[in-house]
């Protein structure tokens, strides 16, 4: 398992646009990828799961990947989040 934790800086949190950025990036990989915040977690490859978490600005999230391409997945997702000013 590979993971990283970050603070959401998008002023609106993980609303539709950033959620779609994350699910699109996560879907490129075969690894199982989860997003966790507080005591909730969801499948990062499902936009409905991500939006259901209702992650607000300032919240801490953890992205976890488990599988054959987990390191590449985590690296790409973290970069996509930085490029899109999500974290």
KOLKEVO-685668 format. One line per field, with one value per residue: residue number from 1; residue in three letters; x, y, z of N, C-alpha, C, O in turn. Coordinates in steps of 0.02 Angstrom, whole numbers, plus 32768, in hexadecimal, padded with zeros to 4 digits. Layout:
REM residues N
roti (NUM,...);
lolum (ALA,...);
n.x (X,...);
n.y (Y,...);
n.z (Z,...);
ca.x (X,...);
ca.y (Y,...);
ca.z (Z,...);
c.x (X,...);
c.y (Y,...);
c.z (Z,...);
o.x (X,...);
o.y (Y,...);
o.z (Z,...);
END
This chain:
REM residues 87
roti (1,2,3,4,5,6,7,8,9,10,11,12,13,14,15,16,17,18,19,20,21,22,23,24,25,26,27,28,29,30,31,32,33,34,35,36,37,38,39,40,41,42,43,44,45,46,47,48,49,50,51,52,53,54,55,56,57,58,59,60,61,62,63,64,65,66,67,68,69,70,71,72,73,74,75,76,77,78,79,80,81,82,83,84,85,86,87);
lolum (UNK,UNK,UNK,UNK,UNK,UNK,UNK,UNK,UNK,UNK,UNK,UNK,UNK,UNK,UNK,UNK,UNK,UNK,UNK,UNK,UNK,UNK,UNK,UNK,UNK,UNK,UNK,UNK,UNK,UNK,UNK,UNK,UNK,UNK,UNK,UNK,UNK,UNK,UNK,UNK,UNK,UNK,UNK,UNK,UNK,UNK,UNK,UNK,UNK,UNK,UNK,UNK,UNK,UNK,UNK,UNK,UNK,UNK,UNK,UNK,UNK,UNK,UNK,UNK,UNK,UNK,UNK,UNK,UNK,UNK,UNK,UNK,UNK,UNK,UNK,UNK,UNK,UNK,UNK,UNK,UNK,UNK,UNK,UNK,UNK,UNK,UNK);
n.x (802A,801A,8019,7FDF,7FC9,7F6C,7F3A,7EA3,7E98,7E47,7DCD,7D46,7D46,7D41,7CE9,7C85,7CDE,7D6B,7D5B,7D40,7DB9,7E0D,7DD1,7DDD,7E69,7E8B,7E4B,7E9E,7EF2,7F16,7F18,7EC3,7E77,7E5F,7E08,7E13,7DC9,7DBB,7D53,7D21,7D21,7D42,7D35,7DAC,7D9F,7D1D,7CB0,7C3B,7C4F,7CB9,7C80,7C1A,7C5D,7C68,7CD4,7D1B,7D69,7E09,7E06,7E56,7E95,7EB2,7F02,7F03,7F55,7F52,7FA1,7FE7,8017,8021,807C,8096,8014,7FF3,8053,802D,7FA9,7FBC,8008,7FAA,7F4C,7F95,7FB1,7F32,7F0E,7ED1,7F09);
n.y (7FC5,806E,8118,81C4,825A,82EF,839D,83E5,846D,84AC,8527,8502,8480,83CD,83D2,83B9,83D2,83C3,8342,82F7,8305,82BB,8239,821A,8215,81AF,8143,811A,80BA,8011,7FEE,7FE2,806F,80DE,8163,81BD,8212,8257,81EB,81AD,8159,813D,80FB,8131,812D,8140,81BE,81DC,81A2,81F2,8273,825D,825C,82DF,833E,83C7,846A,847A,8403,8369,82EC,8241,81E2,813F,80B9,8015,7F95,7F5A,7FCB,802F,8092,80E5,8110,815A,81BF,81FF,8228,827E,82E1,830E,8345,83B0,83F9,8424,8477,843E,8409);
n.z (8000,7FD7,8005,801A,8077,807C,8081,8051,7FE7,7F8D,7F7E,7F83,7FA6,7F85,7F09,7E74,7E01,7E2F,7E63,7DF2,7DAE,7E02,7E00,7D7A,7D6A,7DC6,7D8D,7D28,7D55,7D8F,7E13,7EB3,7EF1,7F73,7FC6,805A,80E2,817E,81D4,8166,80C7,8017,7F6F,7F01,7E7A,7E5C,7E3A,7E7C,7EFA,7F28,7F2A,7F85,7FFD,8021,8032,807D,8067,80AE,80EF,8120,80B8,808C,8013,7FDA,7F8C,7F4D,7EFE,7E60,7E1C,7E7B,7EAE,7E3F,7E28,7E9D,7E96,7E1B,7E38,7EA5,7E64,7E05,7E5B,7E91,7E1B,7DFA,7E60,7ED0,7F41);
ca.x (8000,803C,7FE7,7FF4,7F96,7F71,7F04,7E7E,7E9A,7E14,7DA0,7D05,7D50,7D3F,7CAA,7C84,7D19,7DA6,7D4C,7D47,7E01,7E29,7DB9,7DFA,7EAF,7E8C,7E33,7ED5,7F1C,7EF5,7F17,7E89,7E89,7E2C,7E10,7DFA,7DC6,7D9B,7D43,7D00,7D4D,7D1F,7D5C,7DBF,7D8D,7CD5,7CA1,7C05,7C6E,7CE1,7C53,7BF4,7C85,7C5D,7D12,7D1C,7DAA,7E2C,7E03,7E8F,7E82,7EE7,7EF7,7F26,7F52,7F6B,7FA2,8026,8030,800D,80AA,8088,7FD1,7FF7,807A,8005,7F6F,7FD6,801B,7F6C,7F2E,7FBC,7FA8,7EEE,7F05,7EA5,7F30);
ca.y (8000,80AE,814C,8207,8282,8336,83CA,8400,84B6,84C6,854C,84E2,843A,839F,83D5,8391,83D8,839F,82FB,82D8,8302,8284,81F8,820E,8201,816F,810E,8106,8088,7FD3,7FE8,7FF9,80B1,80F7,81A6,81BC,8251,8249,81A3,8198,8149,812C,80E5,816D,8124,814E,8204,81DF,8195,822D,82AB,824B,826B,8326,8358,8410,848B,8476,83BE,833F,82AE,8210,81B9,8100,808D,7FD1,7F6F,7F55,800D,805D,80CB,8111,812D,818D,81F7,8222,8247,82B7,8315,8329,8370,83EE,841D,8440,849E,841C,8407);
ca.z (8000,7FD4,8013,802E,8099,8069,8096,8018,7FE7,7F60,7FA9,7F87,7FB8,7F4D,7EE5,7E36,7DD5,7E48,7E6B,7DB0,7DA1,7E29,7DE9,7D37,7D73,7DE9,7D5F,7CFB,7D77,7DA2,7E5C,7ED9,7F0C,7FA2,7FE4,809F,8107,81BE,81DB,8128,808E,7FD9,7F35,7EDC,7E33,7E56,7E48,7EAE,7F3C,7F3B,7F3A,7FC1,8038,8030,804D,807E,8065,80EE,8109,8111,8096,807F,7FD8,7FE2,7F51,7F58,7EBF,7E3B,7E07,7EB1,7EB4,7E07,7E32,7ED2,7E7B,7DE8,7E58,7ECC,7E35,7DE9,7E8F,7E94,7DDC,7DF8,7E9D,7EFF,7F7F);
c.x (802C,8007,8008,7FB9,7FA2,7F34,7EE4,7E7F,7E68,7DDF,7D5B,7D0A,7D4F,7CFA,7CB3,7CC4,7D56,7D99,7D54,7D91,7E1F,7E12,7DD6,7E42,7EB3,7E79,7E67,7EFD,7EF3,7EEF,7ED3,7E9D,7E4F,7E3D,7DF0,7DFB,7D9F,7D90,7D20,7D34,7D23,7D50,7D6C,7DAE,7D42,7CC6,7C6A,7C20,7C93,7CB3,7C2B,7C1B,7C7E,7C9A,7D13,7D63,7DC9,7E2D,7E43,7E75,7EBF,7ED3,7F22,7F1E,7F72,7F67,7FE5,8042,8021,803A,809E,8045,7FD3,801C,8050,7FCA,7F85,7FE8,7FDD,7F4A,7F53,7FB1,7F65,7EDC,7ED2,7EC7,7F6A);
c.y (803F,80E4,8190,822B,82CB,835C,83E8,844C,84D5,84E8,852C,8499,840E,839D,83B1,8396,83B4,8354,82D7,82D3,82C5,8240,81E7,81F5,81BC,8135,80F7,80CB,804A,7FCB,7FFD,803A,80CC,813E,81A3,8203,8245,81FE,8188,8187,8136,8117,8123,8168,8132,8196,820A,81D1,81D3,8266,829D,8259,82B4,8346,83A4,842B,8489,8430,8398,82FF,8281,81E8,817A,80D6,804A,7FAC,7F75,7F99,8043,809A,80FD,8134,8166,81CA,8220,8247,8285,82F0,8336,8358,83B2,8418,8440,8466,8480,8417,8438);
c.z (8000,7FE0,801C,804D,8087,8082,8057,801D,7FB7,7F8C,7FB2,7F9D,7F7B,7F2D,7EA2,7E0C,7DF1,7E52,7E28,7D9B,7DC4,7E0F,7DA4,7D3E,7D93,7DBB,7D2D,7D16,7D8B,7DEE,7E79,7EFB,7F35,7FB6,8029,80BB,8147,81C5,819D,80F3,8052,7FA4,7F0B,7E92,7E27,7E6A,7E7D,7EF4,7F55,7F50,7F79,8001,804F,8052,8045,8078,80AB,810C,80F5,80F0,808F,8042,7FE1,7FA3,7F64,7F16,7E9C,7E25,7E3B,7EB6,7E7C,7E0F,7E65,7EB8,7E49,7E07,7E80,7E9D,7E16,7E1B,7E95,7E56,7DD8,7E37,7ECD,7F43,7F79);
o.x (805D,7FCE,8045,7F7F,7FDB,7F02,7F08,7E69,7E5E,7DC6,7D38,7CD7,7D5C,7CD4,7CE5,7CDD,7D72,7DC6,7D6C,7DA5,7E46,7E3A,7DE5,7E56,7EDB,7E93,7E5D,7F26,7EB7,7EC5,7EAF,7ED0,7E17,7E77,7DB8,7E29,7D67,7DBF,7D05,7D6B,7CE9,7D8C,7D3E,7DB0,7D2B,7CCF,7C6A,7C0A,7C8E,7CBF,7C1B,7BFD,7C8B,7C94,7D0E,7D94,7DA7,7E50,7E61,7E47,7EF8,7E9B,7F5E,7EE7,7FA5,7F32,8014,807F,8016,8022,809E,803F,7FB9,8006,8050,7FBA,7F65,7FD9,7FDB,7F2E,7F34,7FA7,7F5F,7EA1,7EAB,7EA7,7F92);
o.y (8043,80DE,8196,821C,82E2,833E,8401,8469,8512,84C8,8539,8478,8425,836C,838F,8362,838A,832C,829F,82A2,82A0,8212,81AD,81C6,8192,80FE,80C4,80AF,804E,7FA4,8025,803C,80D1,8152,818A,822A,822B,81D7,8150,81A2,8122,8120,8146,819B,812F,81A9,8238,81F1,81E5,8286,82CB,8260,82C4,8364,83BE,8406,8495,8424,83A5,82DF,8299,81D0,817F,80D1,8048,7FA4,7F91,7FA0,807D,80D2,813A,8170,819C,8203,825E,827F,82B9,832A,8373,838B,83E6,8455,8474,8474,84A4,8420,843E);
o.z (8025,7FC8,8024,803F,8084,8094,802B,804F,7FB7,7FBB,7FE3,7FA5,7F43,7F35,7E98,7DF6,7DCF,7E4B,7E26,7D7B,7DA6,7E08,7D96,7D1C,7D7D,7DC1,7D0C,7CF2,7D95,7E05,7E5B,7F1E,7F1D,7FB8,8031,80AE,8145,81BE,819F,80F3,8058,7FAB,7EF4,7E6F,7DEE,7EA4,7EA5,7F24,7F8F,7F84,7F9E,8037,8088,8087,800E,8083,80DC,813D,80C1,8109,808D,803D,7FED,7F88,7F86,7EF9,7EB6,7E1D,7E2A,7EC1,7E88,7E00,7E58,7EC3,7E4C,7DF3,7E7E,7EAC,7E0E,7E08,7E9F,7E5C,7DB8,7E43,7EED,7F77,7FA8);
END
